[in-house]
Amino acid sequence: MKQVKPFVISKREVWQAYKQVKANRGAAGVDGETIDQFEQDLSKNLYRLWNRLSSGSYLPRPVRRVEIPKSDGKTRPLGIPTVADRIAQMVVKNILEPQLEPIFHRNSYGYRPNRSAHEAVGCVRQRCRNIDWVVDLDIKGFFDNIDHELLMRAVRKHTDCRWVLLYIERWLTAPVQMPDGSLVTNTGKGTPQGGVISPLLANLFLHYAFDRWMDKHFPDLPFARYADDVICHCFSKTQANMLRRAVQKRLAECKLELHPDKTKIVYCKDEARRGRHPVYKFDFLGFEFRPRWVRNRQRGTIFARFTPAVSPKACKTMRQTIRSWRLHLQTGSSLDEVVQRIRPILNGWIQYYGRFNRGLLINALATINLYLVRWAMRKYKRLRYSYAKGWQWMMRLCARQPDLLPIWLPSQG
């Protein structure tokens, strides 16, 4: 007699989730198993996972803690589930996301299908041209402080599926394996930043903690939110101060806290707005908004506009990455081999940071030219003792093959 599983989960749902996890790649969890290793016995592994999910016996492994360095010298904690746990989370995400997506706010951009960081930055740019003040909100340790009870209350508003609720609770309460191997039990708050389901749950939490609250109490003040990065626009400094205090009180009700130093009120200073305020710039999604000199192409005039471009923090990170490649020492490789290694990364930077004020990004990436010159001077004897000859070699190469590197293309500058 065929055994009936208590939960109806199709094998196709598990297979589809596996394909999505494979496409995203990702590091190994606490078991050390990579995607490639998981695939060595794929059918057995997927069947075992499906069987446990369907029977209710599925229990997630501890989440592996990884500390990612930040530009300010601190670290950002990431929680890396195992491959099997990422697949299980993707199954639930695929069930839950279509139910949540229609209710999410129009000004919420992060980790949503058919929405992007560029849309959020473009939206903020347009509003900064018309609205004088910005409140740059920074929620202190957001992912680590999401209250489980409040989160599950929000989840239950949108699904009564027993296995979805069961497994979300198990993921939330899974222990964390620290870098030294010790296990830390969950304290009733936090969702690992790095889990497949975490961004969706974070969006749901802030939908009720912030988005809907803003619509109810400040319907005339537009905002843009990308996960926990939030920019609010205000029409006066008094209004901005009032909003900051109100948001602080609201987040406290939801057991969250505004960062006292990183949350700030910004004046969108430009040619027409010349008032005084100590803060006139802010960062959002890797772009720095501040007054910049821009040219009116039709009139040929130059004027100040409050506009975004790649942030100094992002530039510093990119330059550090370029230095870490140590290109000038890779003389055992041909020019084509060197270019093939670095071109995809340069393309990614340009496609993201080059969307706004691309010329500033190209200037920041120009350090790559210096390393190529140093590489050539080590590689070719005729250039060895002359920087002038090295630069001439690179300029001839740039003129002959402008598409060799994306920073050389006129259309990218």
C-alpha positions in Angstrom: 0.0 0.0 0.0 1.4 3.4 -1.0 2.2 5.6 1.9 0.5 9.0 1.9 2.7 12.0 2.7 1.3 14.5 5.2 2.4 17.4 3.0 1.7 17.7 -0.8 5.0 18.9 -2.4 5.7 17.8 -5.9 9.0 16.5 -7.1 8.8 19.0 -9.9 8.8 21.8 -7.4 12.0 20.5 -5.8 13.6 20.0 -9.2 12.8 23.6 -10.2 14.2 24.9 -7.0 17.4 23.0 -7.5 17.9 24.6 -11.0 17.4 28.0 -9.5 19.9 27.4 -6.7 22.4 25.9 -9.2 22.1 29.1 -11.3 22.8 31.3 -8.3 25.8 29.1 -7.3 27.0 30.1 -3.8 29.4 28.8 -1.2 29.2 25.6 0.8 27.4 25.4 4.1 28.4 23.7 7.3 28.7 20.3 5.6 31.3 21.6 3.2 29.2 20.4 0.2 29.3 22.5 -3.0 26.8 22.4 -5.8 29.1 20.3 -7.9 29.5 17.7 -5.1 25.7 17.7 -4.5 25.3 16.9 -8.2 27.5 13.8 -8.0 24.5 11.9 -6.7 21.8 14.3 -7.7 18.8 12.0 -8.0 19.4 10.5 -4.6 20.0 13.8 -2.9 16.9 15.5 -4.5 14.7 12.4 -3.7 15.9 12.4 -0.1 15.2 16.1 0.3 11.7 15.8 -1.3 10.9 12.8 0.9 11.8 14.7 4.1 10.0 17.8 3.1 6.8 15.9 2.2 6.9 13.8 5.4 7.6 16.7 7.8 10.9 15.2 8.9 13.0 17.8 7.2 15.2 19.7 9.7 17.7 22.3 8.5 21.4 22.1 9.3 23.0 25.0 11.2 23.8 28.1 9.2 27.5 28.8 8.5 28.5 32.3 9.7 30.9 34.2 7.4 32.2 37.7 8.1 32.4 39.9 5.0 34.7 43.0 5.4 33.0 46.4 5.0 34.6 49.6 3.8 34.5 51.1 7.3 36.8 48.3 8.7 33.9 46.4 10.3 32.3 43.2 9.0 28.9 42.2 7.8 27.7 38.7 9.0 26.3 36.4 6.4 24.6 33.1 7.1 25.3 30.4 4.5 22.8 27.5 4.5 23.8 24.1 3.0 22.9 23.4 -0.6 20.0 21.1 0.4 18.7 23.8 2.7 18.9 26.5 0.0 16.9 24.2 -2.3 14.3 23.7 0.4 14.1 27.5 1.0 13.7 28.0 -2.7 10.7 25.6 -2.8 9.0 27.7 -0.1 10.0 31.0 -1.8 8.5 29.9 -5.0 5.2 29.1 -3.2 5.1 32.3 -1.1 6.5 35.0 -3.4 3.5 35.0 -5.9 1.2 35.5 -3.0 3.2 38.4 -1.5 4.4 40.2 -4.6 1.0 41.8 -5.5 0.7 43.3 -2.0 4.2 44.8 -1.8 4.5 48.6 -2.1 5.2 50.3 -5.4 8.2 52.1 -3.7 9.8 48.8 -2.6 12.5 47.7 -5.1 14.8 45.3 -3.4 14.9 41.5 -4.2 11.7 41.6 -6.2 11.1 40.2 -9.7 11.3 42.7 -12.5 12.6 45.4 -10.2 16.2 46.7 -9.9 18.6 48.9 -7.9 18.9 51.1 -10.9 15.1 51.8 -10.8 15.4 52.8 -7.2 18.4 55.1 -7.8 16.6 56.6 -10.8 13.5 57.2 -8.7 15.5 58.9 -6.0 17.4 61.0 -8.5 14.2 62.3 -10.0 12.7 63.2 -6.7 15.8 64.9 -5.4 15.5 67.3 -8.4 12.0 68.4 -7.2 12.1 67.9 -3.4 14.6 69.8 -1.2 15.2 67.4 1.7 16.1 63.8 2.2 16.0 61.6 5.3 18.6 58.8 4.8 17.4 56.0 7.1 19.8 53.3 8.4 18.2 50.5 10.4 20.8 49.2 12.9 21.5 45.5 12.3 18.2 44.9 10.5 18.6 41.3 9.4 20.0 40.3 12.8 17.1 41.9 14.7 13.9 40.9 12.9 11.5 39.7 15.6 10.4 36.2 14.9 7.0 36.6 16.5 6.1 39.7 14.5 7.5 38.1 11.3 5.4 35.0 11.7 2.3 37.0 12.4 2.9 38.7 9.0 3.5 35.4 7.2 0.3 33.9 8.6 -1.7 36.8 7.2 -0.9 35.5 3.7 -0.7 31.7 4.0 -2.2 29.0 6.1 -0.1 26.3 4.4 1.1 24.1 7.3 4.4 23.0 5.8 5.4 26.5 4.7 4.8 27.9 8.2 6.6 24.9 9.8 9.7 25.2 7.7 10.0 28.9 7.9 9.9 28.6 11.7 12.6 25.9 11.6 14.9 28.1 9.4 14.4 31.0 11.7 15.4 29.0 14.8 18.2 27.1 13.2 21.5 27.5 15.1 24.5 29.4 13.7 27.9 27.8 13.4 30.5 30.5 14.1 33.9 30.7 12.3 35.5 28.9 15.3 33.1 26.0 14.9 31.0 26.8 18.0 27.2 26.7 17.7 25.1 29.7 18.8 21.4 29.0 19.5 18.8 31.4 18.1 17.5 34.1 20.5 14.1 34.6 18.8 15.2 37.3 16.4 17.1 37.6 13.1 17.1 35.9 9.7 20.4 35.0 8.1 21.5 37.5 5.5 22.6 35.0 2.8 19.6 32.6 3.0 17.4 32.2 0.0 14.2 33.0 1.9 15.6 35.9 3.9 15.1 38.7 1.4 11.5 37.8 0.9 10.8 37.6 4.7 12.7 40.9 5.2 10.5 42.6 2.6 7.4 41.3 4.2 8.5 42.5 7.6 9.2 46.0 6.4 6.1 46.1 4.3 4.1 46.2 7.6 6.7 47.8 9.8 7.4 50.7 7.4 5.8 50.8 3.9 2.1 50.6 5.0 2.8 52.7 8.0 4.2 55.5 5.8 1.2 55.3 3.5 -1.1 55.7 6.5 0.7 58.4 8.4 2.8 60.3 5.8 0.9 59.7 2.5 2.3 62.8 0.9 6.0 62.0 1.5 7.5 59.7 -1.2 10.2 57.2 -0.3 12.3 54.5 -2.0 13.2 51.3 -0.2 15.7 48.6 -1.3 15.5 45.9 1.4 16.6 47.9 4.5 18.1 50.9 2.6 15.5 53.6 2.8 15.4 57.2 1.4 12.5 59.5 2.3 11.9 62.8 0.7 10.6 65.9 2.6 9.6 69.4 1.6 11.2 71.1 4.6 13.8 70.6 7.3 11.1 70.7 10.0 9.2 68.0 8.2 12.4 65.9 7.9 13.1 66.2 11.6 9.5 65.2 12.4 9.6 62.2 10.1 12.9 61.0 11.6 11.5 61.1 15.1 8.3 59.4 14.0 10.1 56.6 12.1 12.4 56.0 15.2 9.3 55.6 17.4 7.6 53.3 14.8 10.7 51.0 14.4 11.0 50.8 18.2 7.4 49.4 18.3 8.6 46.8 15.8 11.7 46.0 18.0 14.1 47.7 15.5 16.4 50.7 16.0 17.6 53.5 13.8 21.4 53.9 13.7 22.0 57.2 15.5 25.1 58.1 13.5 24.3 56.8 10.0 20.7 58.1 9.9 20.9 61.7 8.6 19.0 64.6 7.1 20.4 65.8 3.8 19.8 69.1 1.9 19.6 68.5 -1.9 21.7 71.6 -2.8 22.1 72.6 -6.4 22.1 75.7 -8.7 18.6 76.9 -7.5 18.8 75.7 -3.9 21.6 77.5 -2.2 20.5 77.3 1.4 22.8 76.3 4.2 22.9 72.8 5.9 25.9 70.8 7.1 25.0 67.7 5.2 24.5 67.8 1.5 25.3 64.3 0.3 24.3 60.7 1.0 25.0 57.2 -0.4 22.4 54.8 -1.8 23.0 51.4 -3.3 26.7 52.2 -4.1 26.0 55.7 -5.6 26.8 59.0 -3.9 24.2 61.7 -4.3 25.6 65.3 -4.1 25.9 68.6 -6.0 27.9 68.1 -9.2 28.8 70.3 -12.1 27.0 69.2 -15.2 26.8 70.5 -18.8 23.7 71.5 -20.7 24.4 70.0 -24.0 22.0 72.2 -25.9 23.0 75.5 -24.4 26.6 74.6 -23.6 26.3 76.0 -20.1 27.6 74.4 -16.9 25.5 74.4 -13.7 25.2 72.5 -10.4 22.8 69.6 -10.1 22.1 67.2 -7.2 22.8 63.9 -8.9 24.2 60.4 -8.3 27.5 58.8 -9.4 29.6 55.9 -8.2 30.4 56.5 -4.5 34.0 56.9 -3.2 33.5 53.8 -1.1 32.7 51.8 -4.2 35.6 53.3 -6.0 38.0 52.4 -3.2 36.7 48.8 -3.2 37.2 48.5 -6.9 40.7 49.9 -6.8 41.6 47.5 -3.9 40.3 44.6 -6.0 42.3 45.7 -9.0 45.4 45.9 -6.8 44.7 42.4 -5.5 44.9 41.0 -9.0 48.7 41.9 -9.1 48.5 42.0 -12.9 52.0 43.4 -13.3 53.3 40.0 -11.9 51.3 37.8 -14.3 54.0 37.9 -17.0 53.6 34.2 -17.6 50.2 34.8 -19.2 49.5 36.3 -22.6 47.7 39.6 -23.0 44.6 37.7 -24.1 44.7 35.5 -21.0 45.0 38.5 -18.7 42.2 40.3 -20.4 39.9 37.2 -20.3 40.3 37.1 -16.5 39.5 40.7 -15.8 37.0 41.7 -18.6 33.9 40.0 -17.0 34.5 41.9 -13.7 35.1 45.2 -15.4 31.9 44.7 -17.5 29.9 44.0 -14.3 31.2 47.2 -12.7 30.5 49.3 -15.7 27.0 47.8 -16.2 26.1 48.7 -12.6 28.0 51.8 -11.6 28.2 53.3 -15.1 24.4 53.8 -15.4 24.7 57.3 -13.7 27.6 59.6 -14.5 29.7 57.0 -16.3 32.7 59.2 -16.9 33.5 59.4 -13.1 33.5 55.6 -13.0 35.9 55.3 -16.0 38.2 57.7 -14.3 38.1 55.6 -11.1 38.9 52.4 -13.2 41.8 54.1 -15.1 44.2 52.6 -12.6 43.9 49.3 -14.6 45.9 51.1 -17.3 48.8 51.6 -15.0 48.9 47.9 -14.1 48.8 46.9 -17.7 51.7 49.3 -18.5 53.7 47.7 -15.6 52.8 44.2 -16.9 54.0 45.1 -20.4 57.3 46.6 -19.0 58.0 43.3 -17.2 56.8 41.2 -20.1 58.6 42.8 -23.0 62.4 43.6 -22.8 62.1 46.6 -25.2 59.8 48.4 -22.7 61.6 47.3 -19.5 63.2 50.6 -18.4 60.9 53.2 -19.9 57.5 54.2 -18.6 57.1 56.5 -21.6 57.5 53.5 -23.9 55.1 51.4 -21.8 52.4 54.1 -22.0 53.0 54.4 -25.8 52.5 50.7 -26.1 49.3 50.8 -24.2 48.0 53.8 -26.2 48.7 52.1 -29.5 47.0 49.0 -28.2 44.0 51.1 -27.1 43.8 52.7 -30.6 44.2 49.4 -32.4 41.8 47.3 -30.2 39.4 49.7 -28.3 37.1 46.9 -27.6 39.8 44.9 -25.7 38.7 46.4 -22.4 35.3 48.0 -21.8 36.9 51.1 -20.2 38.5 51.9 -23.6 35.3 52.0 -25.5 34.2 55.6 -26.4 30.5 54.6 -25.8 31.4 53.6 -22.2 33.0 56.9 -21.3 
